[in-house]
């Protein structure tokens, strides 16, 4: 699986995190880590996600930008290395 890190700037609303997580899951991405913090003005929230999937990252970014409360989606890091998955023995 490919691992990617993205940054999302969104309006600080109660439902915004749930919408981001739903879109991420429906597009076939696994969330490896998440960091979220409120901006200094209090109106926005900064969210950094590290996700992994076989699917192209452009698909996820395009869907996230369609959400009404999302202001910006930026790819911070796009790794070409494959993540190993453990198989059951």
C-alpha positions as CSV (number, residue, x, y, z in Angstrom):
1,X,0.0,0.0,0.0
2,X,1.1,3.6,-0.7
3,X,1.2,6.0,2.2
4,X,0.3,9.7,1.9
5,X,0.1,12.7,4.2
6,X,-2.5,15.4,3.5
7,X,-3.4,18.6,5.2
8,X,-7.0,19.8,5.3
9,X,-8.2,23.3,6.3
10,X,-11.9,23.3,7.2
11,X,-14.5,25.4,9.0
12,X,-14.8,24.5,12.6
13,X,-18.2,22.7,12.6
14,X,-19.3,19.7,14.7
15,X,-19.9,17.5,11.7
16,X,-16.9,18.2,9.6
17,X,-14.6,15.5,11.1
18,X,-17.3,12.9,10.6
19,X,-17.7,13.8,7.0
20,X,-14.0,13.7,6.3
21,X,-13.7,10.3,7.9
22,X,-16.7,9.0,6.0
23,X,-15.3,10.1,2.6
24,X,-11.9,8.7,3.4
25,X,-13.4,5.3,4.3
26,X,-15.8,5.2,1.3
27,X,-12.9,6.0,-1.1
28,X,-11.0,2.9,0.2
29,X,-8.3,4.7,2.3
30,X,-7.1,3.6,5.7
31,X,-6.2,6.3,8.2
32,X,-2.9,5.6,9.9
33,X,-2.7,8.8,11.9
34,X,-4.6,12.0,12.5
35,X,-3.8,15.3,14.1
36,X,-6.3,18.0,14.5
37,X,-6.1,21.5,16.0
38,X,-8.1,24.7,16.0
39,X,-6.7,27.7,14.2
40,X,-5.9,30.9,16.1
41,X,-9.0,32.7,14.8
42,X,-11.3,29.9,16.2
43,X,-13.3,29.7,13.0
44,X,-11.2,27.0,11.2
45,X,-9.6,23.7,12.1
46,X,-6.4,22.2,10.7
47,X,-6.4,18.4,10.1
48,X,-3.4,16.4,9.1
49,X,-4.1,12.8,7.9
50,X,-1.7,10.0,7.1
51,X,-3.6,7.6,4.9
52,X,-2.7,4.4,3.0
53,X,-4.3,2.7,0.0
54,X,-3.7,1.1,-3.4
55,X,-6.0,3.7,-4.9
56,X,-4.8,7.1,-6.3
57,X,-4.6,10.0,-3.8
58,X,-6.1,12.3,-6.4
59,X,-9.5,10.5,-6.0
60,X,-9.6,11.2,-2.3
61,X,-8.5,14.8,-2.6
62,X,-11.1,15.5,-5.3
63,X,-13.9,14.1,-3.1
64,X,-12.7,16.0,0.0
65,X,-12.7,19.4,-1.8
66,X,-16.3,18.8,-2.7
67,X,-17.4,18.9,0.9
68,X,-19.0,22.3,1.8
69,X,-17.0,23.0,4.9
70,X,-13.6,22.1,3.4
71,X,-11.5,25.2,2.5
72,X,-8.3,23.6,1.3
73,X,-6.7,20.1,0.7
74,X,-3.0,20.0,0.3
75,X,-0.7,16.9,-0.3
76,X,2.2,17.2,2.2
77,X,4.0,14.0,1.4
78,X,3.4,11.2,-1.1
79,X,5.5,8.2,-0.5
80,X,6.3,5.7,-3.2
81,X,7.3,3.0,-0.8
82,X,5.0,0.1,-0.2
83,X,3.8,-0.8,3.3
84,X,4.0,-4.4,4.3
85,X,1.0,-6.1,5.5
86,X,1.2,-9.1,7.8
87,X,-0.6,-12.2,6.6
88,X,-2.1,-14.7,9.0
89,X,0.1,-17.7,9.7
